[in-house]
Each structure stands twice: as structure tokens, then as C-alpha cells.
Amino acid sequence: MFRRIVALALILTLGLTLSLAQARRPMRVKVTCPLCGHHFTAIVDVSGTMFGRRLDLKPIGPYPAPWMIPVCPKCHLVIYSRKIPAADLARIKTLVNTPGYRALAKDSPSYYLLSRIFRHLNRDALVVAHTLLKASWQVEHQAKKWRQYAVEAVTCFDQGMAKRSPQEGRWQVAVMVAGDLERRLGRLAAAKARFKKLKGLKNVPKFQTGILAKIIDYQLELIAKGDSRPHPIPKSFYRKRK
């Protein structure tokens, strides 16, 4: 699931074209929790149509944002994979049985619970960051929670980037999203410094020409206006089909 979403983000952010799927179509599925054995019915997404993305990579159009994933109503395990390794399930069990996790499960969206699970499993910080990003999409109309998740996401993005090179595609995606979240959080000075630094990375061609360079300039324009609202990536920035 995570690899599929990050792959789509990389494809779009690096300026390639995406084919459109059919309109969003959820479906009911029968699920057996691999942790507690509880049987339940869940709604999951199977397709959608994307007309573009926002600067924080949220899809625009009748497209899952994020994709719905099953959560066991009994033990509150987020079933993020068709086959979760037994060793991971054993570690997850020590988390879901804690009072803290059970309290979070009462009013937290699926992707925030998943971010806690991934942290408990010591997953890569960028995996956690993208999971928190999707959790922020789930609570966009809850300002306090959105801010909390966005702050946590920026922290994880920075932790993940510290272990990678600016030459890597995952680093490039991470820094662009982290900068947008900083702008959205009202941290305009920090966001400006981040994007200015990217313009100075002459050894990274994607920050000098192409869609990423256009997004950097656009972000700096928004910051100069004091604009902390969400914005789509302008369609004119995409590479045109030949």
C-alpha cells in the first residue's frame, strides 16, 4: 500500500504523466483480523480518478485521499497488508494492548493509528512521515488535529532526509512536502529558508529546471504573500504529452 502511494507521488512530482482510473469506487470486503481473529466487514477503495495533486500531494478529484484501509473494531489493528509477518504481529500486540493505544483508537483516524504501529515497528522515518501526511488529510476539518499531525510529519520527514542524499527521489519528494507543510503551519520563515536552500543546490538539476523548480518558485511566491492555505500544483507545471 505505502509503496503504491509513494510511487504515484514520485511519478507526479518528477514531472511524468499519470493515466486516469475510473471514478472512485469503494467496496465492502470480509476481513479476518490476523491479530485477534475477529471477523468483520470493512469498506475499502479499489479505484479512483485523479485530476491532479495539491502541493502536499493530496489527490484532487474523485480519488481516495487516502485509500481506506481496514481497522479491526475489536483490537484496533490497522490491517495495512494482506500478509503481516508473524514477528511483526507479535510486536504490534504489545502496542495495541496498551492503554495509550486503546485511548488513541477511540478518536484517531486509521492512518494516525498506522503511524503509531510503524513507529513501534521501527519503520523508516519517511514511511512514518508519509503515513502521518495521509492522516493529516483525514482530519483537514479538525484544525487542532491537523496541526498536530502536520508537525509530527515534518519532524519525521526531516529525520528521514537526514539519512539520505538530495540526489535521491525520495529525499526530493520529502523536502517538497515538508516545506509545504511548514508553509501551511504558518512557519513561513522556516519554509522560505528551506525552499531557498533548494534553489542553491546546483548539483540537483531537478531543483533548477522542470516541475520541482517551478513548485519551489511558486512556494516562495505564496510565502511572500503570507499565504498558508492549501493549493493545487498548477496544471501548467506538468509535462505536456507529446
C-alpha positions as CSV (number, residue, x, y, z in Angstrom):
1,M,0.0,0.0,0.0
2,F,2.7,2.5,1.1
3,R,4.9,1.7,-1.9
4,R,2.0,2.2,-4.3
5,I,1.2,5.6,-2.9
6,V,4.8,6.8,-2.8
7,A,5.3,5.5,-6.3
8,L,2.4,7.7,-7.5
9,A,3.8,10.7,-5.6
10,L,7.2,10.2,-7.2
11,I,5.8,9.8,-10.7
12,L,3.8,13.1,-10.5
13,T,6.3,15.1,-8.6
14,L,9.1,14.3,-11.0
15,G,7.0,15.6,-13.9
16,L,5.7,12.4,-15.6
17,T,2.2,11.9,-16.7
18,L,-0.4,9.7,-14.9
19,S,-3.1,7.8,-16.5
20,L,-6.6,8.3,-15.0
21,A,-8.5,5.5,-13.5
22,Q,-12.3,5.2,-13.3
23,A,-14.2,7.3,-10.7
24,R,-13.7,6.4,-7.0
25,R,-15.3,3.1,-6.2
26,P,-15.3,1.7,-2.7
27,M,-16.4,-1.8,-1.9
28,R,-17.3,-3.9,1.1
29,V,-15.0,-6.8,2.0
30,K,-15.0,-9.5,4.6
31,V,-11.9,-9.4,6.8
32,T,-10.4,-11.6,9.5
33,C,-8.1,-9.8,11.8
34,P,-4.7,-11.5,11.8
35,L,-4.0,-10.4,15.4
36,C,-7.2,-11.3,17.3
37,G,-9.1,-13.4,14.8
38,H,-12.2,-11.2,14.8
39,H,-14.3,-11.4,11.7
40,F,-15.8,-8.1,10.4
41,T,-16.8,-6.3,7.2
42,A,-14.8,-3.2,6.1
43,I,-15.1,-0.7,3.3
44,V,-12.0,-0.3,1.1
45,D,-11.2,1.6,-2.0
46,V,-10.5,-0.1,-5.3
47,S,-10.2,2.7,-7.8
48,G,-10.5,6.4,-8.5
49,T,-9.9,9.3,-10.9
50,M,-7.2,11.8,-10.2
51,F,-7.2,15.3,-11.9
52,G,-4.0,16.5,-10.2
53,R,-2.5,16.9,-6.8
54,R,-2.1,19.6,-4.2
55,L,1.3,20.8,-3.1
56,D,1.1,18.3,-0.2
57,L,0.5,15.6,-2.7
58,K,-3.2,15.1,-1.8
59,P,-5.0,13.8,-4.9
60,I,-7.6,16.1,-6.5
61,G,-10.8,14.6,-7.9
62,P,-12.9,11.5,-7.1
63,Y,-9.9,9.7,-5.9
64,P,-9.2,8.1,-2.4
65,A,-7.3,10.6,-0.3
66,P,-6.1,8.5,1.4
67,W,-7.1,5.0,0.4
68,M,-9.5,3.4,3.0
69,I,-7.9,0.5,4.9
70,P,-9.5,-1.9,7.4
71,V,-9.2,-1.4,11.1
72,C,-10.3,-4.2,13.4
73,P,-13.2,-2.9,15.6
74,K,-12.1,-5.3,18.4
75,C,-8.3,-4.9,18.8
76,H,-7.9,-1.8,16.6
77,L,-5.2,-3.3,14.5
78,V,-4.8,-1.4,11.2
79,I,-4.6,-4.1,8.6
80,Y,-2.1,-2.5,6.3
81,S,-1.0,-5.6,4.4
82,R,-2.6,-8.8,3.2
83,K,0.1,-10.7,5.0
84,I,1.7,-9.2,8.1
85,P,4.7,-11.2,9.3
86,A,4.2,-13.2,12.5
87,A,7.2,-11.4,14.1
88,D,5.6,-8.0,13.4
89,L,2.2,-9.1,14.7
90,A,3.9,-10.2,18.0
91,R,5.5,-6.8,18.3
92,I,2.3,-5.0,17.4
93,K,0.4,-6.9,20.0
94,T,2.5,-5.3,22.7
95,L,1.4,-1.9,21.4
96,V,-2.4,-2.4,20.8
97,N,-2.8,-3.8,24.3
98,T,-1.5,-0.6,25.9
99,P,-3.9,1.9,27.5
100,G,-2.4,4.6,25.4
101,Y,-3.1,3.0,22.0
102,R,-6.6,2.0,23.1
103,A,-7.3,5.6,24.1
104,L,-6.0,6.8,20.7
105,A,-8.1,4.3,18.9
106,K,-11.3,5.9,20.2
107,D,-11.0,9.1,18.1
108,S,-8.0,8.8,15.8
109,P,-8.2,8.1,12.1
110,S,-6.8,4.9,10.6
111,Y,-3.6,6.4,9.2
112,Y,-2.6,8.0,12.5
113,L,-3.0,4.6,14.3
114,L,-0.9,3.2,11.5
115,S,1.8,5.7,12.0
116,R,2.0,4.6,15.6
117,I,2.2,1.0,14.5
118,F,5.0,1.8,12.1
119,R,6.9,3.7,14.7
120,H,6.6,0.8,17.1
121,L,8.0,-1.5,14.3
122,N,10.9,1.0,13.8
123,R,9.9,1.6,10.2
124,D,11.9,4.1,8.1
125,A,11.1,7.7,9.2
126,L,9.9,8.5,5.7
127,V,7.4,5.7,5.8
128,V,6.1,7.1,9.1
129,A,6.1,10.7,7.6
130,H,4.0,9.8,4.6
131,T,1.6,7.9,6.8
132,L,1.2,11.0,9.0
133,L,0.7,13.1,5.9
134,K,-2.2,10.9,4.9
135,A,-3.5,11.1,8.5
136,S,-3.5,14.9,8.1
137,W,-5.7,14.6,5.0
138,Q,-8.2,12.6,7.1
139,V,-8.6,15.5,9.7
140,E,-8.4,18.6,7.5
141,H,-11.5,20.0,9.1
142,Q,-10.2,19.5,12.6
143,A,-7.6,22.2,12.9
144,K,-6.0,21.1,16.1
145,K,-5.5,17.5,15.0
146,W,-4.4,18.6,11.5
147,R,-1.7,20.8,13.1
148,Q,-0.5,18.0,15.4
149,Y,-0.2,15.5,12.6
150,A,1.5,18.0,10.2
151,V,4.0,19.0,12.9
152,E,4.8,15.3,13.5
153,A,5.1,14.7,9.8
154,V,7.6,17.5,9.3
155,T,9.7,16.1,12.1
156,C,9.7,12.6,10.5
157,F,10.4,13.9,7.1
158,D,13.5,15.7,8.4
159,Q,14.6,12.6,10.3
160,G,14.3,10.5,7.1
161,M,16.0,13.1,4.9
162,A,19.0,13.2,7.3
163,K,19.8,9.7,6.3
164,R,19.6,10.3,2.6
165,S,21.1,12.3,-0.2
166,P,19.4,15.2,-2.1
167,Q,20.1,13.2,-5.2
168,E,17.5,10.6,-4.2
169,G,14.0,10.9,-5.4
170,R,12.5,10.1,-2.0
171,W,14.6,12.9,-0.5
172,Q,13.3,15.3,-3.1
173,V,9.7,14.4,-2.6
174,A,10.1,14.6,1.2
175,V,11.7,18.0,1.2
176,M,9.0,19.5,-1.0
177,V,6.2,18.1,1.1
178,A,7.9,19.2,4.4
179,G,8.3,22.7,3.0
180,D,4.6,22.9,2.0
181,L,3.5,21.7,5.5
182,E,5.7,24.3,7.1
183,R,4.1,27.0,5.0
184,R,0.6,25.6,5.9
185,L,1.6,25.6,9.5
186,G,2.4,29.3,9.3
187,R,6.1,28.7,9.7
188,L,6.9,31.0,6.8
189,A,10.5,31.8,7.7
190,A,11.4,28.2,8.0
191,A,9.6,27.3,4.8
192,K,11.3,30.2,3.0
193,A,14.7,29.1,4.2
194,R,14.0,25.5,3.1
195,F,13.0,26.4,-0.4
196,K,15.8,29.0,-0.8
197,K,18.2,26.3,0.2
198,L,16.9,24.0,-2.5
199,K,17.4,26.7,-5.2
200,G,21.1,26.7,-4.0
201,L,21.6,23.0,-4.6
202,K,23.2,23.4,-8.1
203,N,24.2,19.7,-8.1
204,V,20.5,18.7,-8.2
205,P,19.2,19.5,-11.7
206,K,15.5,18.9,-10.8
207,F,15.6,21.9,-8.4
208,Q,16.9,24.1,-11.2
209,T,14.6,23.2,-14.1
210,G,11.4,21.3,-14.5
211,I,8.4,20.9,-12.3
212,L,10.2,20.9,-9.0
213,A,11.9,24.2,-9.8
214,K,8.5,25.7,-10.7
215,I,7.0,24.5,-7.5
216,I,9.9,26.0,-5.5
217,D,9.3,29.4,-7.1
218,Y,5.6,29.1,-6.6
219,Q,6.0,28.2,-2.9
220,L,8.3,31.3,-2.5
221,E,5.6,33.4,-4.1
222,L,3.0,32.1,-1.7
223,I,5.3,32.6,1.3
224,A,6.0,36.2,0.2
225,K,2.2,36.8,0.2
226,G,1.8,35.2,3.7
227,D,-0.4,32.6,2.2
228,S,-0.7,29.5,4.3
229,R,-3.7,27.9,2.5
230,P,-3.6,24.6,0.7
231,H,-3.1,25.0,-3.1
232,P,-3.1,22.6,-6.1
233,I,0.0,22.2,-8.2
234,P,-0.8,24.4,-11.2
235,K,-1.7,22.3,-14.2
236,S,0.7,24.4,-16.3
237,F,3.6,22.9,-14.4
238,Y,3.0,19.4,-15.6
239,R,5.0,18.0,-18.5
240,K,2.8,18.1,-21.6
241,R,2.2,14.9,-23.6
242,K,4.0,14.8,-27.0
